[in-house]
Amino acid sequence: MERVCFRFYVRTEMIDEYKKRHAAVWPEMLQALTDCGWKNYSIFLNEKEGTLIGYCEVDDFAAAKAKMSKLDVNTRWQKYMQPLFPQDKRADESFENFVEVFHLA
């Protein structure tokens, strides 16, 4: 099982909207994440800077991301969320991955 941590950003003026949309993630998007192998997935927000830290557990992160990228619901979700992000590419294509250096089991 891979434990994955990544960072991306939301526009600070869009934080409230970001939180609102994540309080009501589409059921079909939640199902797609589950079907693609994402487990124990969380996103943490630094409201001052708009920094988002994602964490998930997957058997193979590259494969899970590739599978998600082919789904219509993910394409629609990324388009729906894009105005909230400062980067020009989709949020799921702009993750900055972190290397795990310690884990207390």
Contacts in CASP RR format, 6 or more apart in sequence:
PFRMAT RR
TARGET T0000
AUTHOR 0000-0000-0000
METHOD contacts of the structure
MODEL  1
MERVCFRFYVRTEMIDEYKKRHAAVWPEMLQALTDCGWKNYSIFLNEKEG
TLIGYCEVDDFAAAKAKMSKLDVNTRWQKYMQPLFPQDKRADESFENFVE
VFHLA
1 39 0 8 1.000
1 57 0 8 1.000
1 58 0 8 1.000
1 59 0 8 1.000
2 57 0 8 1.000
2 58 0 8 1.000
2 59 0 8 1.000
2 60 0 8 1.000
2 61 0 8 1.000
3 55 0 8 1.000
3 57 0 8 1.000
3 100 0 8 1.000
3 103 0 8 1.000
4 54 0 8 1.000
4 55 0 8 1.000
4 56 0 8 1.000
4 57 0 8 1.000
4 58 0 8 1.000
4 61 0 8 1.000
4 97 0 8 1.000
5 53 0 8 1.000
5 54 0 8 1.000
5 55 0 8 1.000
5 97 0 8 1.000
5 98 0 8 1.000
5 100 0 8 1.000
6 53 0 8 1.000
6 54 0 8 1.000
6 55 0 8 1.000
6 95 0 8 1.000
6 96 0 8 1.000
6 97 0 8 1.000
6 98 0 8 1.000
7 51 0 8 1.000
7 52 0 8 1.000
7 53 0 8 1.000
7 54 0 8 1.000
7 95 0 8 1.000
7 96 0 8 1.000
7 98 0 8 1.000
8 52 0 8 1.000
8 54 0 8 1.000
8 85 0 8 1.000
8 87 0 8 1.000
8 91 0 8 1.000
8 94 0 8 1.000
8 95 0 8 1.000
8 96 0 8 1.000
9 49 0 8 1.000
9 50 0 8 1.000
9 51 0 8 1.000
9 52 0 8 1.000
9 85 0 8 1.000
9 86 0 8 1.000
9 87 0 8 1.000
10 18 0 8 1.000
10 45 0 8 1.000
10 50 0 8 1.000
10 52 0 8 1.000
10 84 0 8 1.000
10 85 0 8 1.000
10 86 0 8 1.000
11 50 0 8 1.000
11 84 0 8 1.000
11 85 0 8 1.000
11 86 0 8 1.000
12 47 0 8 1.000
12 48 0 8 1.000
12 49 0 8 1.000
12 50 0 8 1.000
14 83 0 8 1.000
14 84 0 8 1.000
15 45 0 8 1.000
15 47 0 8 1.000
15 50 0 8 1.000
17 84 0 8 1.000
18 45 0 8 1.000
18 81 0 8 1.000
18 84 0 8 1.000
19 45 0 8 1.000
21 80 0 8 1.000
21 81 0 8 1.000
21 84 0 8 1.000
22 43 0 8 1.000
26 73 0 8 1.000
26 77 0 8 1.000
28 73 0 8 1.000
29 73 0 8 1.000
29 74 0 8 1.000
29 77 0 8 1.000
32 68 0 8 1.000
32 71 0 8 1.000
32 73 0 8 1.000
32 74 0 8 1.000
33 41 0 8 1.000
33 68 0 8 1.000
36 64 0 8 1.000
36 67 0 8 1.000
36 68 0 8 1.000
36 71 0 8 1.000
37 58 0 8 1.000
37 59 0 8 1.000
37 64 0 8 1.000
37 67 0 8 1.000
38 56 0 8 1.000
38 57 0 8 1.000
38 58 0 8 1.000
38 64 0 8 1.000
38 68 0 8 1.000
39 56 0 8 1.000
39 57 0 8 1.000
39 58 0 8 1.000
40 55 0 8 1.000
40 56 0 8 1.000
40 57 0 8 1.000
41 54 0 8 1.000
41 55 0 8 1.000
41 56 0 8 1.000
41 57 0 8 1.000
42 54 0 8 1.000
42 55 0 8 1.000
42 56 0 8 1.000
43 52 0 8 1.000
43 53 0 8 1.000
43 54 0 8 1.000
43 55 0 8 1.000
44 52 0 8 1.000
44 53 0 8 1.000
44 54 0 8 1.000
44 55 0 8 1.000
45 51 0 8 1.000
45 52 0 8 1.000
45 53 0 8 1.000
46 52 0 8 1.000
46 53 0 8 1.000
58 64 0 8 1.000
65 92 0 8 1.000
68 74 0 8 1.000
68 92 0 8 1.000
69 92 0 8 1.000
74 92 0 8 1.000
78 90 0 8 1.000
78 91 0 8 1.000
78 92 0 8 1.000
81 91 0 8 1.000
82 90 0 8 1.000
82 91 0 8 1.000
85 91 0 8 1.000
85 94 0 8 1.000
87 94 0 8 1.000
END
